[in-house]
């Protein structure tokens, strides 16, 4: 054992800490927490110590190299880490290793929660807990309404706060697999590290003696935590947990070709759409151009394996419902479009812990390393590396989930919602995966919106009365930069769709039950009743959105009351008695019977197939040009349509928007300087879905923008309500939401450093930073003199950095730890922040060359001639009517 003291204080001169090299390869570092961030406790001794200020709070950073942890099992080590002799490490192996290390850290965190808290048998006044346990104990002691349950221990005397079980495997701040920092972690080796919270009561001036008592070999951590944890991390239970996650990551990577940006392993990919194709049929037939060993793409947005248990025990539980009464999922028999049999490559090591169909092997009483060796003893040299499973795909395009009430429609959609995350074994959905960029959109009455181009769905909104209250002819607002502080159901859902496209969504998940009715569809009677309806329903846009070369976004919709959706479906899943059937053939028959050729929309053809391309702006421009050529004026309707085109957030001249797609937005620099400079994030109430971003500078920007009719600033600037974001994880929404808050703070700082990047580019930059160093790296970068993200973990002292960061101290006090969020939830948090304003950047030019440019020029000339003729004819008839 090696003990090394140091003088890296916990910020504010709170003293030093010590680092200890423990037996069996463990390393531990103790640092005190600044006194003003002490965490409360519900233990009577700790409460008395708090009142007398006779205690000390600290953080332990413990780590062990994977090369030491798995020294006895070289196959396991090779499954986690690329060894030096493996020069031909292909992309698939790298992806599987990334998934394996995330699952290992998650399993370690779960085991630590089971092993802790601990305290010695003597009256030394030391208690060690996980970061989450420390926070929950503080909430339990504070009383009030809280979601954490309090149960008696076996002795019936003490209370213990328990958290709801989180069935998802996510990257987290308190436990991670990282690159070693140097000498302490065997230099450059891949290590498992985790943070623990320590409370020392009746602390004496010899605080290092107390720290040594905690860390020394044979002491509290080694005997009660490290030894037991090491056994569990080398058990079959751990390997099965990791194998389950590796399978899900591998299966998810087979759904679609890379769309550009980030793939499963966090590496940048090009736009290789169409490089590998899966033909229709009951089995996979597509082959890679690079060889038959490559995975085949399903061209799907989700996969649901046969035998999965989708329903939960209750609306408040994430545990699977028992079967019976739950009906295990079965893919539609005889459906060439929906049913697939897939073969997934997981590698020879993880294949040992999975059945042939991908389910986790049920090995009882096998928790020690020798049991794992016995389990693996029968493995032959030519061990299988794949699992084969049968299930149902949700194909790309427009997919409807239809059926009667209480027949399983929403349950299936909820499984697709949660499929973007990896789940733990025996969750029932561990073989159900969705594309990682599938995003749920719904109505969100009252949400904040600023500078969103909703012109694809909302147009010609009335602007109200003039300032002096006089009755005026209602002019029309420009919805290409739409903003409001109190969105209606339809406008909020329109903004949610556009913002999902902005953050890079590949699929929109829509449930009719929680959507605005007038945004989803509008029947013929209402079209006849309201001729100037400003809303273009989602129904009319989904096909164009999927066929658009720019987006190619699929849509999955749960429908039970509007039959017009049958006209646009590429696939139909019919749920009856909790069993899935292929309903496409019947849907097409019904659609042909009721709708074929019956309905026109705005003179642009059959109603439900509007293109995503911008036609109306081009037509308006052509009308203006034609009118100018003939010496006439622009018609009244056209002038009303573009009355607000000249308005902008900064008062500059704005060219009318020529796109239905999201504009290039970024946080406004002036707004950040006046409202959110050096901002911090606060979680409003434990278990809530609300954040508050507050800064030191409370100046208000000038109120000239289109958010509202110049009625001043919100009283609740910085507030974010994410209660209707359905893809925050069950049981861990607060921790993931706080992770969103940390990422938003990072985005705000980076937007100042990179003023030419839009929100999409900033999100890409955030993803790279998270992949390089994780959530803790984003937190530590806030204290960097230049604000730059520190990429190489080995060059820094992680714990000392975090103790210097107010973001880290706030995190530990507010939530204990944070989950890494998806980019879509981060973007949703930023865009819902009340008072946040966005600048609009110029669109990137799209150059047309060769035949395309010539064709565009010819089409423009022809359209101008046609418009000129129509204009002349209209004037001729107008003159005749005047003479009469």
Secondary structure, 3 states (H helix, E strand, C coil): CEEEEECCCCCCCCCCEEEEECHHHEEEEEEECCHHHCCCCCCHHHHHHHHHCCEEEEEEEEEEEHHHHCCCCHHHHHHHCCCCCCCCCCHHHHHHHHHHHHHHHHHHHHHHHHHCCEECCCCCCEEEEEHHHHHHHHHHHHCCCCCCEEEECCCCCCEEEECCCCCEECCECCEEEEECCCHHHCCCCEEEEEEEEEEEECCCCCHHHHHHHHHCCCCHHHHHHHHHHHHHHCCHHHHHHHHHHHHHHHHHCCCCCCCCEECCCCCEECCCCCCCCCCCCCECCCCECCECCCCCCCCEEEEEECCCCCCECCCCCCCECCCCCCCCCCCCCCCCCCEEEEEEECCHHHHCCECCCCCECCCCCCCCHHHHHHHHCCCCCCCCCEEEEEEEEEECCEEEEEECCCCCHHHHHHHHHHCCCEECCCCCCCCEEECCCEEECCCCCCCCEEEECCCCCECCEECCCCCCCCCCCCCEECHHHEEECCCCHHHHHHHHHHHHHHCCCCEEEEEHHHCCHHHHCCCHHHHHHCCCCCECCHHHCHHHHHHCCCCCCEEEEEECCCHHHHHCCCEEEEEECCEEEECHHHHHHHHHHHHCCCCECCCCCECCCCCCCCCHHHHHHHHHHHHHHCCCCCCHHHHHHCCCCCCCCCCCCCCCCCCCCCCCEEECHHHHHHHHCCCEEEECCCCCCEEEEECCCCCCCCCCCCCCCCCCCCCCCCEEECCCCCCCCCCCHHHHHHHHHHHHHHHHHHHHHCCCCCHHHHHHHHHHHHHHHHHHHHHHHCCCCCCCCCCCHHHCCHHHHHHCCHHHHHHHHHCCCCECCCHHHHHHHHHCCCCCCEEECCCCCCCCCHHHHHHHHHHHHHHHHHHHHHHHHHHHHHHHHHHC
